[in-house]
């Protein structure tokens, strides 16, 4: 089942994603539009065009049967057929022509909505292509960090948070009773990525989980205790990675005498002790947990701690599943209390004790926003999984 969504909503999310894209590519020109050939990034000039092409092919071409707006669009921008390492060698249009292509696609998308064409299938597809652009906005941000480009400048929205003071650490664990849990998406939701299909029951034993993510200060203790040179702390694959790379600390940490600075875009800044450690891979996260006498949670444990409400009386029988950690209301909420670090207004993480209004029912903080987190679970299909139109996502 697909929900029919209002055209105002679809127009608004298109506008929001495009504004962020343009902010992220602003000020990048010349050789930086292509950059070095790395496994971890795309050439920005190619990626801008790919974002426009993705909207065009899924909506204007596959839904409407229109002809491509530019010559050889598929040969340039189809990520399923254009190998990553060849993207630096393509005859790409200039930046101005690429942005004009993006504008033409956007004008056509909005014209469809103004004409009232958004039915159930359109609602799903517009969300798919817009969320795809949101994901590339994350990639644009990552590229600016990886290549040391200047910090992006975002126009603050009307609901932008006030400057957040240092909130400090949030040590300790919470106890979670476990029980039955529906992991995955409920059929009939307004939008579902196919890797969330479908909900299925799992049963969890009681467990404890940290109230907040691991901080720079906590991870620094692991580094200072020779955590990167102690093979017994690492998985076999992790140790192979560490020996191959020579890693001795998180990627963007920079030694400064007896301590560390951290490179944030093109600036070296003080390492904030109570912000979550970022830019560590799964091997590093797993080694830290072994050093600390802990373990990574499973995906089901993490989601349970984030979304479930304890049942009256406690025990292993659980209550209902929330839409957000704090409940079902939007992140801003009717009470005006901001509940999470979202939308890139801060352009980076904040202290782990910030946003207490966003706690889960069990007392975990920042289970949405602020930082991506690792779990122990491999990325495998749920029972009954089937691919949606963009199979490359899965």
C-alpha positions as CSV (number, residue, x, y, z in Angstrom):
1,X,0.0,0.0,0.0
2,X,1.2,3.5,-0.8
3,X,-0.1,6.6,0.9
4,X,-1.2,9.6,-1.1
5,X,0.8,12.6,0.2
6,X,-0.1,16.3,-0.2
7,X,1.8,18.2,-2.9
8,X,2.7,20.9,-0.4
9,X,4.7,18.4,1.6
10,X,6.5,17.0,-1.5
11,X,7.2,20.5,-2.7
12,X,8.6,21.5,0.7
13,X,11.0,18.6,1.0
14,X,12.3,19.2,-2.6
15,X,12.9,22.8,-1.7
16,X,14.7,22.0,1.5
17,X,17.0,19.3,0.0
18,X,17.9,21.5,-3.0
19,X,18.7,24.5,-0.8
20,X,21.1,22.4,1.3
21,X,22.7,20.9,-1.9
22,X,23.4,24.4,-3.2
23,X,24.9,25.5,0.1
24,X,27.2,22.5,0.2
25,X,28.6,23.0,-3.3
26,X,28.9,26.8,-3.0
27,X,32.4,28.2,-3.2
28,X,33.9,25.0,-4.7
29,X,35.3,25.6,-8.2
30,X,38.3,25.0,-10.3
31,X,40.3,21.9,-9.7
32,X,38.4,21.2,-6.4
33,X,35.3,20.3,-8.5
34,X,37.1,17.1,-9.5
35,X,39.6,16.6,-6.6
36,X,41.8,13.6,-6.2
37,X,40.7,10.1,-7.2
38,X,39.9,8.4,-3.9
39,X,37.8,5.4,-3.1
40,X,35.9,7.4,-0.4
41,X,34.6,10.3,-2.5
42,X,33.1,11.1,-5.9
43,X,34.2,14.1,-8.0
44,X,31.9,16.8,-6.9
45,X,31.1,17.9,-10.4
46,X,29.9,14.4,-11.3
47,X,28.0,14.0,-8.0
48,X,26.0,17.3,-8.5
49,X,24.9,16.0,-12.0
50,X,24.1,12.6,-10.6
51,X,21.7,14.1,-8.0
52,X,19.7,15.9,-10.8
53,X,19.8,12.8,-13.0
54,X,18.3,10.6,-10.3
55,X,15.3,12.9,-9.9
56,X,14.9,13.0,-13.7
57,X,15.1,9.3,-14.4
58,X,12.8,8.1,-11.6
59,X,10.1,10.7,-12.1
60,X,10.3,12.5,-15.4
61,X,11.4,9.6,-17.5
62,X,10.3,6.4,-15.8
63,X,7.0,7.7,-14.5
64,X,6.2,10.1,-17.4
65,X,8.1,8.6,-20.3
66,X,9.9,11.8,-21.2
67,X,13.1,12.1,-23.1
68,X,16.4,13.0,-21.3
69,X,16.9,16.7,-20.7
70,X,20.6,16.5,-21.7
71,X,22.5,14.3,-24.1
72,X,24.1,11.1,-22.8
73,X,22.7,11.7,-19.3
74,X,22.7,7.9,-18.5
75,X,26.2,7.5,-19.9
76,X,27.4,10.2,-17.5
77,X,25.4,9.9,-14.3
78,X,24.0,6.3,-14.0
79,X,25.9,5.1,-10.9
80,X,24.9,1.5,-11.5
81,X,26.7,1.4,-14.8
82,X,29.4,4.2,-14.6
83,X,32.2,2.7,-12.5
84,X,33.4,4.8,-9.7
85,X,37.0,5.1,-10.9
86,X,36.0,6.3,-14.3
87,X,34.0,9.3,-13.1
88,X,37.0,11.5,-13.1
89,X,37.6,10.8,-16.8
90,X,34.1,11.6,-18.2
91,X,33.3,14.5,-20.5
92,X,31.3,16.3,-17.8
93,X,29.4,19.5,-18.5
94,X,30.8,22.7,-16.8
95,X,29.6,23.6,-13.4
96,X,27.2,26.3,-14.8
97,X,25.7,23.8,-17.2
98,X,25.4,21.2,-14.5
99,X,23.6,23.6,-12.2
100,X,21.3,24.6,-15.1
101,X,20.5,20.9,-15.7
102,X,19.7,20.6,-12.0
103,X,17.5,23.7,-12.2
104,X,15.6,22.4,-15.3
105,X,14.9,19.1,-13.6
106,X,13.7,20.9,-10.5
107,X,11.4,23.1,-12.4
108,X,9.8,20.1,-14.1
109,X,9.3,18.3,-10.8
110,X,7.6,21.3,-9.2
111,X,5.5,21.8,-12.3
112,X,4.2,18.3,-12.0
113,X,3.2,18.9,-8.4
114,X,1.6,22.3,-9.2
115,X,-0.5,20.4,-11.8
116,X,-1.8,18.0,-9.1
117,X,-0.1,14.9,-10.5
118,X,1.1,13.5,-7.1
119,X,-0.8,10.2,-6.7
120,X,0.3,7.3,-4.4
121,X,3.1,6.2,-6.7
122,X,4.4,9.7,-7.1
123,X,4.4,10.3,-3.4
124,X,6.7,7.3,-2.8
125,X,9.0,8.2,-5.7
126,X,9.3,11.9,-4.8
127,X,10.3,10.9,-1.3
128,X,12.8,8.3,-2.7
129,X,14.5,10.8,-4.9
130,X,14.5,13.6,-2.3
131,X,15.9,11.4,0.4
132,X,18.5,10.3,-2.1
133,X,19.5,13.9,-2.5
134,X,19.6,14.2,1.3
135,X,22.0,11.3,1.4
136,X,24.2,12.9,-1.2
137,X,24.2,16.1,0.9
138,X,25.8,14.0,3.6
139,X,28.3,12.8,1.0
140,X,29.0,16.4,0.0
141,X,29.7,17.2,3.7
142,X,31.9,14.2,4.0
143,X,33.8,15.2,0.9
144,X,34.5,18.7,2.2
145,X,35.8,17.1,5.4
146,X,37.9,14.4,3.7
147,X,39.5,16.8,1.2
148,X,40.0,19.6,3.8
149,X,37.7,22.1,2.0
150,X,36.3,25.1,4.0
151,X,33.4,24.6,6.4
152,X,30.1,25.0,4.6
153,X,27.9,27.9,5.4
154,X,24.2,27.1,6.0
155,X,21.5,29.7,6.1
156,X,19.8,29.2,9.5
157,X,16.1,28.2,9.2
158,X,13.5,30.0,11.2
159,X,13.4,27.1,13.7
160,X,17.2,26.9,14.1
161,X,18.4,26.2,17.6
162,X,20.0,28.8,19.7
163,X,23.7,28.3,20.3
164,X,24.2,25.2,22.5
165,X,26.5,25.6,25.5
166,X,28.8,22.9,26.5
167,X,26.6,20.3,28.1
168,X,29.2,17.9,29.4
169,X,29.4,14.1,29.7
170,X,26.6,11.7,30.5
171,X,28.2,8.6,32.0
172,X,26.6,5.4,33.1
173,X,24.3,2.7,31.8
174,X,20.6,2.1,31.7
175,X,19.0,-1.2,32.3
176,X,16.6,-2.5,29.6
177,X,14.3,-5.4,30.5
178,X,14.2,-7.0,27.1
179,X,11.2,-8.9,25.7
180,X,9.4,-9.2,22.4
181,X,10.1,-6.5,19.9
182,X,8.9,-5.8,16.3
183,X,12.1,-5.0,14.4
184,X,11.6,-3.4,11.0
185,X,9.0,-1.2,9.3
186,X,5.3,-1.6,9.5
187,X,3.5,-2.2,6.2
188,X,1.5,0.8,5.0
189,X,3.9,3.5,6.3
190,X,4.1,6.6,4.2
191,X,7.7,5.8,3.2
192,X,9.9,2.8,3.8
193,X,13.4,2.0,2.6
194,X,13.4,-1.5,1.4
195,X,16.1,-2.6,3.8
196,X,13.6,-2.0,6.6
197,X,11.1,-4.5,5.1
198,X,9.4,-5.9,7.0
199,X,8.7,-5.9,10.7
200,X,9.2,-9.2,12.4
201,X,9.3,-10.3,16.0
202,X,12.5,-10.8,17.9
203,X,12.9,-11.6,21.6
204,X,15.7,-9.9,23.6
205,X,17.1,-10.9,26.9
206,X,17.6,-8.1,29.5
207,X,20.6,-5.9,28.8
208,X,22.4,-2.7,29.8
209,X,23.4,0.0,27.4
210,X,25.3,3.3,27.8
211,X,23.2,6.4,28.3
212,X,25.2,8.2,25.7
213,X,27.7,7.6,22.9
214,X,31.4,7.1,23.6
215,X,33.1,10.5,24.0
216,X,36.4,11.9,22.7
217,X,37.7,11.8,26.3
218,X,36.8,8.2,26.7
219,X,38.3,7.2,23.4
220,X,41.4,9.2,24.2
221,X,42.0,7.0,27.2
222,X,42.0,4.0,24.9
223,X,44.5,5.7,22.6
224,X,46.7,6.7,25.5
225,X,46.7,3.1,26.8
226,X,48.3,1.9,23.5
227,X,45.0,0.6,22.3
228,X,46.1,0.8,18.7
229,X,49.2,-1.3,19.3
230,X,47.7,-4.2,21.3
231,X,46.7,-6.9,18.9
232,X,44.6,-8.8,21.5
233,X,42.1,-6.0,21.4
234,X,41.5,-6.3,17.7
235,X,39.6,-8.7,15.5
236,X,41.8,-10.5,12.9
237,X,40.3,-8.3,10.1
238,X,40.7,-5.2,12.3
239,X,44.3,-5.9,13.0
240,X,45.0,-6.4,9.3
241,X,43.4,-3.0,8.6
242,X,45.4,-1.4,11.4
243,X,48.7,-2.8,10.2
244,X,48.0,-1.9,6.6
245,X,47.1,1.7,7.4
246,X,49.4,2.3,10.3
247,X,46.6,4.0,12.2
248,X,47.4,5.1,15.8
249,X,44.4,7.2,16.5
250,X,41.1,8.4,14.8
251,X,41.7,9.7,11.3
252,X,41.4,13.4,11.8
253,X,43.1,13.7,15.1
254,X,46.4,15.7,15.0
255,X,49.1,15.3,17.6
256,X,49.7,18.5,19.5
257,X,52.5,18.0,22.0
258,X,51.2,15.5,24.6
259,X,47.6,15.9,23.4
260,X,45.5,16.1,20.2
261,X,43.8,18.7,18.1
262,X,41.3,17.6,15.4
263,X,40.9,18.7,11.8
264,X,37.4,19.9,11.1
265,X,37.1,20.8,7.4
266,X,40.2,23.0,6.9
267,X,40.8,24.0,10.5
268,X,42.6,22.4,13.4
269,X,40.6,22.9,16.6
270,X,40.7,21.7,20.1
271,X,39.5,18.2,20.8
272,X,36.2,18.7,22.7
273,X,36.3,16.1,25.5
274,X,32.5,15.5,25.8
275,X,31.5,15.3,22.2
276,X,31.1,11.8,20.7
277,X,34.1,10.4,19.0
278,X,33.6,10.5,15.2
279,X,35.3,9.2,12.1
280,X,36.2,5.8,13.6
281,X,35.4,2.6,11.7
282,X,33.9,-0.6,13.0
283,X,37.3,-2.1,13.7
284,X,38.2,0.8,15.9
285,X,34.9,0.8,17.7
286,X,35.1,-2.9,18.3
287,X,38.6,-2.7,19.7
288,X,37.6,0.1,22.0
289,X,34.8,-2.0,23.4
290,X,37.1,-4.9,24.1
291,X,39.5,-2.5,25.8
292,X,36.7,-1.1,27.9
293,X,35.3,-4.5,28.8
294,X,32.1,-3.8,26.9
295,X,30.6,-4.8,23.5
296,X,28.7,-3.2,20.7
297,X,24.9,-3.6,21.0
298,X,23.0,-5.5,18.3
299,X,20.8,-3.6,16.0
300,X,17.7,-5.0,17.8
301,X,19.0,-4.0,21.2
302,X,19.8,-0.5,20.0
303,X,16.4,0.0,18.4
304,X,14.7,-1.4,21.4
305,X,16.5,1.0,23.8
306,X,15.7,3.9,21.4
307,X,12.0,3.3,20.7
308,X,10.2,1.1,23.3
309,X,8.2,2.2,26.3
310,X,8.5,0.1,29.5
311,X,5.3,-1.8,30.2
312,X,3.5,-0.9,33.4
313,X,5.1,-2.9,36.2
314,X,8.3,-3.5,34.4
315,X,9.5,-7.0,33.6
316,X,10.1,-8.4,30.1
317,X,6.7,-7.6,28.7
318,X,7.1,-4.4,26.8
319,X,4.8,-1.5,26.0
320,X,4.4,0.3,22.7
321,X,6.9,1.3,20.1
322,X,7.5,5.1,19.7
323,X,8.0,6.9,16.4
324,X,10.9,8.9,17.9
325,X,12.9,8.2,21.1
326,X,11.0,10.9,23.0
327,X,7.5,9.9,21.7
328,X,5.4,10.5,18.6
329,X,5.7,14.3,18.3
330,X,8.0,16.1,15.9
331,X,11.6,17.0,17.0
332,X,10.6,20.6,17.6
333,X,7.4,19.6,19.4
334,X,4.4,21.6,20.5
335,X,6.3,22.4,23.8
336,X,9.0,24.2,21.8
337,X,11.8,22.1,23.3
338,X,14.4,21.0,20.7
339,X,14.9,17.3,21.1
340,X,17.9,16.4,18.9
341,X,20.8,17.8,16.9
342,X,19.2,17.7,13.4
343,X,19.4,19.4,10.0
344,X,23.0,20.4,10.2
345,X,22.5,23.7,11.9
346,X,25.5,23.0,14.2
347,X,27.5,21.3,11.3
348,X,28.9,18.7,13.7
349,X,28.2,17.0,17.0
350,X,27.5,18.6,20.3
351,X,28.3,17.3,23.8
352,X,26.6,14.0,24.6
353,X,24.6,15.4,27.5
354,X,22.8,18.0,25.3
355,X,19.1,17.7,24.4
356,X,17.8,15.9,27.5
357,X,14.3,16.5,26.2
358,X,15.0,13.9,23.5
359,X,15.7,11.0,25.9
360,X,14.2,7.6,25.1
361,X,11.9,6.0,27.6
362,X,14.8,4.1,29.2
363,X,17.0,7.2,29.5
364,X,19.2,6.9,26.4
365,X,20.1,10.3,24.9
366,X,20.6,11.4,21.3
367,X,19.4,8.2,19.7
368,X,18.5,10.4,16.7
369,X,20.9,13.0,15.4
370,X,24.4,14.1,16.5
371,X,26.3,11.0,15.5
372,X,26.1,7.8,13.5
373,X,26.6,4.7,15.7
374,X,28.0,1.2,15.1
375,X,26.2,-2.0,16.1
376,X,27.4,-5.6,16.2
377,X,24.8,-6.7,13.6
378,X,25.9,-7.3,9.9
379,X,23.8,-5.5,7.3
380,X,21.7,-8.5,6.1
381,X,18.1,-8.7,4.8
382,X,15.2,-9.2,7.1
383,X,12.8,-12.1,6.6
384,X,10.6,-11.5,3.6
385,X,12.9,-8.8,2.1
386,X,12.3,-7.7,-1.5
387,X,14.0,-4.9,-3.4
388,X,12.2,-1.7,-4.3
389,X,12.8,0.2,-7.6
390,X,16.3,1.4,-6.7
391,X,17.9,-2.0,-6.0
392,X,21.4,-0.4,-5.8
393,X,20.4,1.0,-2.4
394,X,20.4,-2.6,-1.0
